[in-house]
Amino acid sequence: MDEEQRAPRLALRDISKRFQSVVANDHISFSVAPGQVHALLGENGAGKSTLVKIIYGVLQADEGQILWDGRPVTIDSPHQARGQGIGMVFQHFSLFEAMTVLENIALGIDNAPDLKELADRIVTVSRKYGLPLDPSREIHTLSVGERQRVEIVRCLLQNPKLLIMDEPTSVLTPQEVERLFVTLRQLSDEGCSILYISHKLQEIKDLCHHATVLRGGRVVGECDPAVETARGMAQLMIGSELKQLVRRAGSVSAEPRLIVENLTVPSTLAFGIDLKGISFEVGAGEIFGIAGVAGNGQNELTQALAGETTLHRPSTIRLDGKAIGHLGAEQRRMHGLCSVPEERSGHASVPEMSLAANTLLTARNRLGLARQGFIQPTEAQDYAQRVIDEFAVKAAGPSANAATLSGGNLQKFIVGREVLQSPEVLIIAQPTWGVDAGAAATIHQALFKLAQNGTAIVVVSQDLDELLVVTDRLAVINLGTLSPSIATAEASVEQIGLLMGGLHGMEGEAADRGSSKHVG
């Protein structure tokens, strides 16, 4: 019994996995002790997702062995994994769009109780962890962040012995992250092991007892996150010196380039969020941030700004003095407004199409990739190659399908596709969601350069740390209403976090400290 207690909860021995000529995992070995919070680090494409899918039974290793509590096991399916006591929160969701939250969770857990009892448990658990969910909501009405909440709650309902968490805090306020960490530490104290994947290295330092670093499908190092610096971990992940972000030297124009005035849009969805009287201005060369917890109107706002939703009053949105609120997305692009939506696969890109073909989705008219109704294949190939080169996208070339890229590389390609069109205004949602430190630095540096050249940029992000790094001013959206703006240099994490959580009583203080340009 003592020997069994000393055995690791999970041990991997020489796990290898190949996809045709690509080696995703190359003889990976490490172990996770009972009660240990163990970080799995690596840049996009390092093999993390493949490895955890093997542990959870979604994929099977070509070589190697998994030991559970010291005994060899074969995990052929997620059902077998759950039977062992393994739970997993996926970064990319496995949900049925036409079904409700309750129905999805019932399908995803074994021996589900009566639906009424399960609905009550969902409400209780979701409230306990600060992840509010309505069991009756249909998945297709949920934002990306709300869908992640469903995955987290579904996993926590199963009381796992090993909890695999892939980017679980990307949609939480700082206060919710703190509450989640309290829960994870309690689970750890009770003996539950946690395998934790995150690109937020300060989180790793705050939460994790040990870290294993992957690069190119191999284990390249281990460290104690409490001792190692965040920069040191990032450089171990990417295998080179992490580039320092260079803040632009340009000045913000006193004249607003983008004006949004009393933007009010009733939601067309039964459970959607109405936008109510949103007003703000962004000057040439300014980066304006919009923070908020997922599901508070971010999707509705970005669609209205990008032209996916058109407005009855043209002057609601003005670009360099021109009323464009009545124009559709393509017309707004021709006036100089480009956009990057939140969902990169299926909305910002078509997975089954080549990267060259994906450039046509947004740049065909602005850059002349199609003329008089005819596609110019050479120009499209050349533009895709330029994006690949300038944004260091790991891809087989312009002819590679978007589906073959890792999440971080696809995000770099999508951002590059818009940035290299040199827009007068850029609307970008969740610019670095789920990407590694190197990719995030590339994207942030591109935004700085774009602003330096006079572009007005609106960054909609649930990552408050990101907004504090890249923006000049920021505001918070909550239940479809935008708070007064705050100069980023004067903003505190606690203050913004409370506004993200809906504490509008602080708006007066925020307004006193904010820019007089903003009309909230």
N, C-alpha and C positions, 0 to 999 in steps of 0.2 A: 504493500500500500504506500509506503514512504517513497519507494522508487517511482510509483505511478504518479504521485503528487509532484515529484520533481520533474517529470517529463514535460516538455513543451506542450501547450494546448494544440498548436499547429506547427509542423515542421515540413519544410520542402527540401527534397533531396534531388539535385540535378534535373530540375524541371526544364524541358525543352519543348518548343512548339514552332512549327514551320507552316507558312502559307505559301505554297509553291516555292519560289526561290527566296522568299523573305523569311529570315529567322527572327521571329518576334520575341521568343524567350530562348536563351542560350545557357543551359546548365545552371539554372538559378537555385541557390540554396540559402535558406535562412529559417529562423524559427521565431515563434511568438509565444511568450510565456503566459500562463494563466494570470489574468488581471493586468496584463501589460497593454499600454497604449503604444502601438508600434506604427511609426510613419513609414509609408512607402513613397519614396520621392523619385522624380525623374521628369525630364522634359517630355513634351508631347511626342509620341512615337517611341518612347523608351521601352515599352512592353508592359506597363502597369496594368492596363485594362485587360490585355490578354491573360495575364497572370491571375488576376482576381476572378476572371470568368472561369478559369480552370479550377480554382479553389471552390467556386460556387457551383461547379458542375455544368455550366453552360457550354464550355469547351473541354475537350480531353487532351491531356499532354501526349506528345509523341514519345517522350522518354521521361524517366524520373519517377519519383515516388512521393506520395503524400502520407504523412503520419499524423494521426489524431489521438491526442493523449498517449503518445508513445507507440501506437499500434498502426500498422499499414492499413490504409483504407482506399477503396475505389469509389470515386464520386462521379457517377455517370449522369446525374441530372440535378437541377435545383431542388427537386423533391427529396433526393437522397441527402443533399447538403443541409436542407432544413431539418431532416431527420437526425442528422449529427448534431444539430444545434448551431448551424451557420446561417446568419442572416446577412443580406447585402442590400445596400442602397445604391442603385446605379446612377451614374452621372447622366447617361442617356436613358430615357424613360421607356418602360415596357408596359404601356397603358393602352386600353381600348378607347378610342376617341368617342364613340357613340354611347358609352356606358357611364354610369355615375361613379362618383368616388367610392361609395359603399360597394357597388358591384365589383369594381376593380380590386378593391382590397379583399373582398370575399374570395375572388378567384385566386388571389396571390398567397393565401394562407391555408394551411392544411387544417382539416377538421374545423372549419369555420362554424361559429355558433349561429343561432337564430339571427336573422338580419336586424331585427329591432335591437337585440342585445349588442350585436356588433356595431350598429350605428351609435349606440350610447357609449361604447368603449372608444370608438374613433373620436367622438367629441371630447371625452375625458382625457385621452392621451394627447390629442392635438392641443388642447388647452394647457395641459401640464407642461408641454415642451415649447409653448409659445409659437405653435404652427397652426393657426386656426383653419379649420376645414369644415365645409358644409357637406355632410355625407350625400345629400341629394343632388349636388351639382354634377352636371355632365362634364366629362374630361375636356371635350372640345371647347368649352367655354372658359377654361382655365389658362392663365398665363404660364410661361415656362417655369417661373418660380413656384407657383402654386402646384404644378405637377410634381415638382421635386418634393414638396411637402407631403404629397400622397405617398411617394416612395418611402420617405423617412418614417412616417407614421405606420405604414404597412409593416415595415421591418420591426419597429419597436413593439408592435402588438404581439410578436412571436417570442419575446423573452430569450434572445439568442445567447449562446455561450461564446461565440465569436461573432462580432459585429464588424462587417466590412463597410466602410463609409467612404464614398467617392465624392469629394467636393461638397460636403453637406452644408456648409455655412454660406454658400455664395449668394443666398437670397434672404439672409437674416440681418436684422439690425444688430448693432453692437451689443445691446442689452439682451437680445435673443441668443446671440452667440454665447454670452456669459452664462445664461440659463442652461443652454445646451451643454456647455462644458461642465457645469455643476452636475448635470445628469450623467454625462459620460464618466466623470471622475467617480461618481457614486457606483455606477456599473462596474468600473474597474476595481474599486474597493471590495465589491461583492464577488470578484473573481471572473467577471466577463472580460475576455480579451477583445481588443479593438484594433483592427487594421485600418489605418486612417490615411487617406490620400487627399492631399490638398496642395495647391500652389501658393497658399498664403503661409509663408515660412515663419512669420511671427506666431501664427496659430500653432504650428508644429513645435516651436520653442515653448509656448505656454502650456501645451497639453500633453505632448508625447514623451514617453520614457526612453525610446530608442528609435533610430531611423536607419532604414536600408535604402541605398541609393542605386537606381538603375540607370544605365546609359547604353543605348544601342542593344537592348535586350539582355545585358549582362549586369551582374552585381559589381559595382565599381567602388563601393565603400560603405562603411557603416559609421555612425557617430551617435553621440549623446546630444540631442538637440538643446538641452539646457546649457551645454558648454560651448558647442559650435555656434558661430555667428550665422545669421540669415544669409549674409553675402557669401560666406564660406560654403554653406549648403547649396546655394544657387550655382556657384562656380563648379562644385563637384558634380552637379546635375548636368551642366552644359559642357563640361570638360575644357573650359577656357575662361579667361577673365570676363566678368560681367561688365558690359559697357555702362559707363556712367551716363545717366540722362542729362542732356544739356538743355537747360531751360532757354527758350527763345529770348533774344535780346530786343525784339521789336516792341513797339508800344501799341496800346489799344486805342482805336479811333474814338474820338468823342462823338462822332455821328454813328448812330446805330445802323448796322447793315441788315439785321433781321429784327422786325417788330412783330410781336404777337399781341393782339389787343382783344381782350374779352372773348377768348376762345371758349365757346360753350357748345358742346356736342352731346346730345342724348345718345346713350348706347343703344345699338340695335340688337344686342343680345339680352336674353332674359336675366342673366346674372352679371351683365357687364357693368362698367363704371361710367357714369355720366361725367363729362368734363364741365366744370362750372367756373366761368369767368377767369380763365387763365390768361395772364398778361406778363410779358417780359420782353426785354430788348437785349440784343447781343451786338457788340461793336465789331468792326473789322479787326482781326487779330486777337479777339477775345475767345476764351474757352469757358462756356457757361455750363455748369453741371446741374443735373436734376436727380436728386437722391430719392429713395423710397423703397419700402418693402414691396415685393411682387404683388400684383393684383390691385394696385391702387390707381390705375388709369394710365400706366406707362404705355401699354400697347395702343390704347386709344389715342394718346397724345402723339406718339411717334407716327402713327398712321395719318393723323390730321396734319402734322407738319410736313410729312413726306409727300402728301397728295394722294395717298391711298383712300382717304376720306376727303371728299371735296366739301366746300363750305358755301352757304348761300350768300354770305357777305364777303365779297372779294377782299376788302380792306382789313379783314381780321388778321391776315398774314401779309406782310409787306417785305419785299426784298429790294434793297437799295431804292426805296420809295415806290416801287411798283407793287400794286395789289395783285397777289397771286393765289388768294384763298380759294377761288373758284376753279383753279386749274388742276388737272390731274397730274400724276407723278411724272410722266414723260415730259409734259409741258413745263413743269417746274424744273426739271433737269436742264432743259434747254435755256431756262432763265438763270441757271447756275446753282440750283439746290440739289445736292446729291444726298443719298441716305444709305445707312447700313441698318437693317432691321435686327431685332433680337434673335430670331431663330435662323441660324446660319444654313441649316440643311432643310430644303423644301420651301423656304421663303426667300432667303438671300441667294440661294443657289439651287440648281436642279442636280441631284446626285448622279443621275444616269447620263448627264451630258458632260462633254469634255470641258476642260477649263477654258479653252478658246471659245467654245459655244456659250459658256457662262458669261463671258465678257459682253456678249451681245445683249444680255438681259437689260443692262443699264447703260452701256457706252455706245450702242450701235449708232445713234443719231448724234450724240454730243461729240464723239470722236471720229465719226464717218466710217464706222466699221460696217455699215450698211448704207448704200446709196441708191436712191430711186427704187427702193424696194428689193434690191439685190444685195445679198451678203457678200462682203469682201473677205474671203477666207484667209488670205495672206495677212491682211491687216489685223484680223482677229487673232491669228496665231502669234504675230509679232507683239501685239499688246499683251497677250497672256504671258508670253515669255518675258516681257519687260517687268510685269508684276512679279513673276517668279524670281527674277534676278534681284530686283530692288528690295523685295521684302523677304528674301532668303527662304522662299517656300520650298519645302522638301516634296518634290513631285517628279514623276517620270517625264514631265514635259507638258506642253500645251494640249497635247492630245489625250492626256490622262483624264479619266473621269473624276469628277469632284468627289465621288463616293470613295475613291482610293486614298484620299488624304486623311491624315489624322485631324482631330477637331481643331487643334491649334494651328496647323498649317492651312486648313481651309479658312479659318478666321483671318489669318494673315493675307490670304489671297483675296478674300472679299473686301477687307479694309483697303488693301492696295489697289484693287480695281476701282474703288471710289476716290481714294486720295489722289491717284495719278491722273484723274480727270480735272484736277485743279479747280474744284468748285468754289464759288463765292460763299456758299453756306454749306456746311456738312452737318447732318443730323445722324448721330451714331448711338445705337443702343447696345449696352453690354459689350463694350469693345474688346474686353479681355476675359470674358466669362469662360472658365475652365481651361485657360491656356497657361503655359509654363512661364517662368520668369524671363527667359530669353525672348520669347514671342511677345510677352507683354511689353518689354522694353522697346522692342522694334515698333510696336503699334503706338506706344506713347510718344516715342521720338518722332514718328511720322506726323502725329497730331501737332506736336510743338512746331515742326517745320512748316506745316500747312498754315498754322496760325501766324507764324512769323511772316509768311507771304501775304497775309491780309484776309484769310478766310475766317468767317465767323463760325464757331463750332459749338454745337449743343451736344453734350454727352449725357445720356440717360443711363444710369448705372445703379445697381443695388450694392456695389462694392464701394463702401464709404472710403476705405483707404485709397482706392484708385482716384476718387474724386478729389480727395485732399491733396493728391500729388499733382494732378494735371490741370485743375481748373483755376480760374481767376475769381469767379463768383459761383455760388451754388444756392439752390432752393430745394425744397422738399415737397413732393407730391403725396397727398394723403386723401383717399376717398374722392379723387377727382379734382381736388383743390390744391393750388400751388401756394406755398408759403412765401412771404417776402424773402428776397435774396439776401445773402450774407457774403461779405468778402471772405474768401477762403482762408486768407491769412489770419482772420480773426475768429474763425469758426472752431468750436470745440467738438470732439467726438461725442461727448455726452449730450450736448445741446442738439446736434443734428440727429443723434440716435433717438432722442425723445420726440422730436418732430416726426421722424420716420415711424415711430410707434403711435402717432396720432395725438400727441399732447400739444394741441394748438394754443394752449394758454401761454406758450413761450413766444408766440408770433410777435407780440408787441415788442419784446426785448430784441428779437431778431430784426425787426424793422428799424429800430433805433440804430442798430449797428450796421444795417445793410446799405446797399447803394441806393441813392435817390433815383437812379435811372429806372429801377424796377417798380412796376405797378402790380401788386399781388392780387 
